[in-house]
Amino acid sequence: MPEKLGRRDLNRALLARQLLLRRHRMGVLETVEHLVGMQAQAPNPPYLGLWTRLEEFDFDEPGRLLHEREIVRMVLMRGTLHLVSARDALALRPLTQVVLDKYLRGPSGRDLKDVDLDAVREAVRELLGAGPLSDKEVRTALAERFPEHDAERLNWAARCMLPLVQVPPRGVWGSSGLARHTTLDVWLGKQFGEPDVDAVVRRYLAAFGPATVRDAQHWSGLTGLDEVFARLRPELFTFEDENGRVLYDLPDAPRPDAGTPAPVRFIPDFDNLTLSHADRARIVSEEHRKRLFTVNGIIRAAVLVDGFVQGMWKAEVKWGAATLRIEEFEPIPAAAREELTAEGLRLLAAAYPKASDREIVFTR
């Protein structure tokens, strides 16, 4: 019989692989690759996610790597924007194209059935080959070339069909401005590698396991991974969760004892920690998940106490003063409140060093 892993076993394994049981001495590029990318719908959350995982994190380093084209921001897993290394972008983008193809073939693309999508794709590829453009600039050009169609819908279709990358200063801490895009191959001057779904599944397990096939499909947006896991089965360990579901894992991946202490942590909005399993009980209860995940797709920043989501948080700067507000989902013990206060003040000092005052506020 396979060994059973309880909720706390899975929690500690996930925290260890997500670099959250202790801070690590790793560079940004190494960390982003270990995590198989970081969810990046908003520009700032990946910076906060790196700060909470790393020792001596420099908020300027990701921006430097973006400018040097060592890391990029682009749509990948689940059809969502991620911060990934250039190497991973070239490896992952061919695999995740099927996710975007489904959008085009589904209800969202129904009004495009009479459009010559090949012509649209090549027109936008040509436009972006001359330099990065904003969505507005692309729409204006499409309206001129295809006046019989809705330029906004054509632009959406092109974003599904082409491997677009957001270029800096978008995504650089402290910067602002319109998102501008070009194609990944033009930006990097490199061609895509051969898709290797087996390697991606192994890396998913290294960063998020032990996990079910359904978990891996939820993280990636891919389907049909049963065949991949069956192919990899001889090299994997198998376990069962409390509900009898089969969990797969790499033999040498960390699986700490369920009693391993877990420090308090501030997890940013959209972090893959809370997004990358079909069954999220290992990190957040269903009751708390409903408060963390909004109906319009926003995933709020989470507070971890003893390894599990116990609240959410938000930092803001007004009149030069920085405040971090913690909304408790249930009463947080006094010792953990002290830890959160100290950790929160460190976060504010690192993220907003020019703030004249810093404060941690708890609410219910």
Secondary structure, 3 states (H helix, E strand, C coil): CCEECCHHHHHHHHHHHCCCCCCECCCHHHHHHHCCCEECCCCCHHHHHHHCCECCCCCCHHHHHHHCCCEEEEECHHHCEEEEEHHHHHHHHHHHHHHHHHHHHCHHHHHHCCCCHHHHHHHHHHHHHCCCEEHHHHHHHHHHHCCCCCHHHHHHHHHHHCCEEECCCCCCCCCCCCCEEEEHHHHHCCCCCCCCHHHHHHHHHHHHCCECHHHHHHHHCCCCCHHHHHHHHHHCEEEECCCCCEEEECCCCCCCCCCCCCCCEEECCCCHHHCCCCCCCCCCCHHHHHHHECCCCCECCEEEECCEEEEEEEEEEECCEEEEEEEECCCCCHHHHHHHHHHHHHHHHHHCCCCCEEEEEEEC
